[in-house]
Amino acid sequence: MIIVMKNGCTKEQVDHVIAAVEEKGLGTNLSVGHESTVIGVLGDKTRLSVENLERMDGVDRCVPITHSYKLASREMVPEGRRVKVGDVEFGGEKLVMIAGPCAVESEAQIMQAAEGVKKAGAQILRGGAYKPRTSPYAFQGLEDEGYRLLRKAADAYGLLCVSEVVDHADLEVAGQYCDMIQVGARNMQNFRLLRAIGKTGIPVLLKNGIASTVEEWLDAAEYILSEGNPNVVLCERGIRTFETATRNTLDVSAVPVVKENSSLPVIVDPSHAAGKRSLVQPLALAGVAAGADGLIVEVHPDPQNAKSDAAQQLTLAEYEQFTKAVSAVAAAVGRTV
């Protein structure tokens, strides 16, 4: 349930309502927007009298939330959440551009990638340190050394950085090097990992699972939010369908669906959906047109010799052209790059 306060309500009135709710052993979540102040009620609302709450000074109305994802719901933050990672903000007018190689392979490789994507306008450098792969014989990443090199490259070119965490035991090290941590499709429902991330407060990029519904995806986000970490950004990376022409099927419709039902920012990963370099740009443009708050794209200085996902990684020159195309579509839908 949410308690919507009246326009012009005072801080004292808000504090009094929160105290009344917490006296009943329930949790609260306060959202103060430009147009409304909303108090989220967490727990068994049958302990409360809605009639008594609506009689309290400053209260406009009480609204039930029927979703299983309470904190992630649009009702909780009607204006939408904005998630800050350093000086970069997800959910605003400006699209967030994240780019870099699938995996950190060497210092020279990640340095060259960082220089190129920065020049093309990216704000955040991506690169896998731990690589969960389908085959146990495929390149698994440089692990902790990958985190260190990613940080070094990001700092050298004035970028922030994001990398995946595959186990809760790696959170401490990842937190030392990464401005944002990624939860991949394979771990979207690793609830122990999600809870651990929730306790850190570190901004997190949560990808949808390969066969998950939007509701399951938002429930996964709720695990992180419920542990006190509001800094969650969703990432649509494609889902598994019967189609074989692409690596995955980019669910463009998931972007407006999430926007309608959730307050969380959402970006698109066209690289993992496409699986093919030539399809990355068209899918990215579709995502921006659908309302995505940013893009995460795989870019490699020498894709043909990449140790993982060579077919879907753009060259540095292709990424520069890519950002120009994205800028044009962004302008058409009232966004900037």
C-alpha positions in Angstrom: 0.0 0.0 0.0 1.1 3.6 -0.6 -0.1 6.7 1.3 -0.3 9.7 -1.0 0.2 13.0 0.8 -1.6 16.2 -0.1 0.2 18.9 -2.1 1.7 21.3 0.3 1.9 18.8 3.2 4.5 19.7 5.9 7.5 17.6 7.0 5.9 17.3 10.4 2.7 15.8 8.9 4.8 13.3 6.8 6.9 12.3 9.9 3.7 11.8 11.9 2.2 9.4 9.3 5.5 7.5 9.1 5.6 7.2 12.9 2.0 5.9 13.0 2.8 3.2 10.4 6.1 2.1 12.1 4.4 1.9 15.5 2.4 -1.0 14.0 5.7 -2.8 13.2 5.6 -2.0 9.5 8.3 -0.6 7.3 8.1 2.6 5.3 9.7 4.0 2.1 9.5 7.8 1.5 9.5 9.2 -2.0 9.4 13.0 -2.5 8.8 14.1 -6.0 8.2 17.4 -7.7 4.4 16.8 -7.8 3.7 14.4 -5.0 5.0 12.9 -1.7 4.4 9.2 -1.4 4.9 6.9 1.7 5.2 3.2 0.8 4.0 0.8 3.5 6.0 -2.5 3.6 4.5 -5.4 5.5 1.1 -6.7 6.5 -1.2 -3.8 5.8 -4.0 -5.5 7.7 -2.4 -4.2 10.9 -3.4 -0.7 9.8 -6.8 1.1 9.6 -7.0 2.8 6.2 -9.8 4.9 7.4 -7.7 6.2 10.3 -4.8 6.9 8.1 -6.9 8.9 5.6 -8.2 11.0 8.5 -4.6 12.1 9.4 -3.5 15.6 8.6 -1.8 15.9 5.3 -3.0 12.6 3.9 -4.8 12.6 0.6 -5.5 8.9 0.1 -4.3 5.3 0.5 -3.8 3.2 -2.6 -3.2 -0.6 -2.5 -0.4 -2.1 -4.5 -1.3 -5.4 -6.0 2.1 -6.2 -7.5 4.5 -8.5 -5.7 7.2 -6.0 -6.4 6.2 -3.1 -4.1 9.4 -0.9 -4.0 10.0 -1.4 -7.8 6.4 -0.4 -8.7 5.5 2.8 -10.5 3.0 3.6 -7.7 5.9 3.9 -5.2 7.7 6.5 -7.2 5.2 7.9 -9.8 7.8 10.3 -11.3 10.3 7.4 -11.9 13.5 6.8 -10.1 16.8 8.4 -11.1 19.9 6.4 -10.3 23.2 8.2 -10.0 26.5 6.4 -10.7 29.2 9.0 -10.0 28.3 12.0 -12.1 26.2 9.9 -14.5 22.4 9.7 -14.1 20.1 7.0 -15.4 16.5 8.0 -15.9 16.9 11.6 -17.0 16.8 13.3 -20.4 20.3 12.2 -21.3 20.8 8.7 -22.5 23.6 6.8 -20.7 26.1 5.2 -23.1 28.0 2.2 -21.8 30.5 0.5 -24.1 33.6 -1.7 -24.0 34.7 -5.3 -24.8 32.9 -8.4 -23.8 35.9 -9.4 -21.7 39.0 -7.7 -20.3 41.8 -9.6 -22.1 44.9 -7.5 -21.5 46.0 -4.1 -20.4 46.7 -2.9 -23.9 43.3 -4.1 -25.2 41.2 -2.5 -22.4 43.2 0.8 -22.6 42.6 1.0 -26.4 39.0 0.2 -25.9 38.6 2.9 -23.2 40.2 5.5 -25.3 38.0 4.8 -28.3 34.7 4.6 -26.6 35.4 7.8 -24.6 36.2 9.6 -27.8 32.9 8.4 -29.3 30.9 9.7 -26.3 30.5 6.8 -23.9 30.3 7.6 -20.2 30.8 4.2 -18.7 33.3 1.5 -19.7 32.1 -2.1 -19.6 34.3 -5.2 -19.5 33.9 -8.7 -18.1 36.4 -9.8 -15.5 34.6 -13.0 -14.6 32.9 -14.6 -17.6 30.1 -17.2 -17.0 30.3 -19.2 -20.2 28.1 -22.0 -21.5 31.1 -24.1 -22.2 33.6 -24.8 -19.4 36.4 -24.7 -22.0 35.7 -21.2 -23.2 37.7 -18.1 -21.9 36.5 -17.5 -18.3 38.1 -14.0 -17.9 41.0 -12.6 -16.0 39.0 -12.6 -12.7 40.3 -10.1 -10.1 43.1 -8.9 -12.4 40.3 -8.0 -14.9 38.7 -5.7 -12.4 42.0 -4.0 -11.7 42.7 -3.4 -15.4 39.2 -2.2 -16.0 39.5 0.4 -13.2 42.9 1.5 -14.5 41.6 2.0 -18.0 38.5 3.9 -16.8 40.6 6.2 -14.7 43.0 6.9 -17.5 40.3 8.2 -19.7 37.9 9.8 -17.3 35.2 7.0 -17.4 33.2 5.1 -14.9 33.2 1.3 -15.1 30.8 -1.6 -14.8 31.5 -5.3 -14.6 29.7 -8.5 -13.8 29.7 -10.3 -10.4 28.9 -14.0 -10.5 29.2 -14.9 -6.9 28.5 -13.0 -3.6 32.0 -13.9 -2.5 33.4 -11.6 -5.2 31.4 -8.5 -4.1 34.1 -7.0 -1.9 36.7 -7.1 -4.6 34.3 -5.9 -7.3 33.2 -3.0 -5.0 36.8 -1.8 -4.7 37.2 -1.4 -8.5 33.7 -1.0 -10.0 31.4 2.0 -9.9 28.5 -0.2 -10.9 28.1 -4.0 -10.7 26.2 -6.1 -13.2 24.0 -9.1 -12.6 23.9 -11.2 -15.7 21.0 -13.1 -17.2 22.2 -16.4 -15.7 22.1 -14.9 -12.2 18.9 -12.9 -12.4 17.2 -15.3 -9.9 20.3 -16.0 -7.8 18.5 -14.6 -4.8 21.4 -15.0 -2.4 23.5 -12.8 -4.7 20.7 -10.3 -5.1 20.3 -9.9 -1.3 24.0 -9.5 -0.8 24.1 -6.8 -3.5 21.2 -5.1 -1.8 23.2 -4.8 1.4 26.1 -3.0 -0.4 24.4 0.0 -1.7 26.5 -0.2 -4.9 24.6 0.7 -8.1 23.6 -2.4 -10.0 22.7 -3.2 -13.6 20.2 -6.1 -13.5 19.8 -8.0 -16.7 16.6 -10.0 -17.5 16.9 -13.7 -17.5 16.9 -15.6 -20.8 13.4 -17.0 -20.2 12.0 -14.7 -17.5 8.8 -12.7 -17.5 8.8 -9.0 -16.8 7.2 -9.7 -13.5 9.9 -12.1 -12.5 12.5 -9.6 -13.6 10.9 -6.9 -11.4 10.6 -9.3 -8.5 14.4 -9.9 -8.8 14.9 -6.1 -8.6 12.7 -6.1 -5.5 15.2 -8.4 -3.7 17.9 -5.8 -4.1 15.6 -2.9 -3.2 14.2 -4.7 -0.1 17.7 -4.9 1.4 18.0 -1.1 1.2 19.7 -0.5 -2.1 17.6 1.8 -4.3 20.3 2.1 -7.0 18.9 -0.5 -9.5 18.9 -0.1 -13.3 17.3 -2.8 -15.4 18.8 -4.0 -18.7 16.8 -5.7 -21.4 19.2 -8.1 -23.2 16.9 -10.3 -25.2 15.1 -13.5 -24.3 15.2 -17.1 -25.7 12.5 -17.9 -28.2 12.1 -20.3 -31.1 13.8 -17.8 -33.5 17.3 -18.8 -34.6 18.2 -15.8 -36.9 19.4 -13.9 -33.8 21.3 -15.0 -30.7 18.3 -13.9 -28.6 15.0 -12.0 -29.4 15.2 -8.4 -28.2 12.0 -7.8 -26.4 11.5 -4.1 -27.3 8.0 -4.2 -25.8 9.6 -4.9 -22.4 10.9 -1.3 -22.3 7.5 0.5 -22.3 6.0 -2.3 -20.2 8.6 -1.7 -17.5 8.2 2.1 -17.8 4.4 1.7 -17.2 4.7 -0.7 -14.3 8.0 0.2 -12.6 9.8 3.3 -11.4 13.2 1.9 -12.3 15.3 3.1 -15.2 15.8 0.6 -18.0 18.5 0.3 -20.7 18.9 -2.0 -23.7 21.7 -4.4 -24.6 21.5 -4.9 -28.4 24.8 -6.9 -28.6 23.6 -10.0 -26.7 20.2 -9.9 -28.4 21.7 -9.6 -31.9 24.7 -11.9 -31.7 25.7 -10.3 -35.0 27.6 -7.0 -35.5 25.3 -5.8 -38.4 22.2 -6.0 -36.2 23.4 -4.2 -33.2 22.7 -0.7 -34.4 19.1 -1.3 -35.7 18.2 -3.0 -32.4 19.7 -0.2 -30.4 17.7 2.4 -32.3 14.5 0.5 -31.7 15.3 0.4 -28.0 15.9 4.2 -27.9 12.7 4.8 -29.8 10.8 2.6 -27.3 12.0 4.8 -24.4 15.2 3.1 -23.1 17.3 5.3 -20.7 20.6 4.1 -22.2 22.5 1.5 -24.1 25.2 -1.0 -23.3 27.2 -2.2 -26.3 30.1 -4.5 -26.8 33.0 -2.7 -28.6 36.5 -4.2 -29.2 39.7 -2.8 -30.7 40.1 -6.0 -32.7 36.8 -8.0 -32.8 38.1 -10.7 -35.1 40.6 -11.8 -32.5 38.4 -11.3 -29.4 38.5 -14.2 -26.9 34.7 -14.1 -26.5 31.6 -13.0 -28.5 33.7 -11.9 -31.5 30.8 -11.8 -33.9 28.7 -9.2 -32.0 31.4 -6.7 -31.0 31.7 -3.4 -32.9 35.0 -1.9 -33.9 35.9 1.5 -32.5 35.2 3.1 -35.8 31.8 1.4 -36.0 30.9 2.6 -32.5 31.7 6.2 -33.4 29.2 6.0 -36.3 26.8 4.1 -34.0 26.6 7.0 -31.5 25.8 9.5 -34.3 22.9 7.3 -35.4 21.7 7.0 -31.8 21.9 10.8 -31.3 19.6 11.3 -34.3 16.9 8.9 -32.9 17.3 10.2 -29.4 16.7 13.8 -30.6 13.5 12.6 -32.3 12.1 11.3 -29.0 13.2 14.2 -26.9 16.4 12.7 -25.5 20.1 13.6 -25.8 23.3 11.6 -25.9 
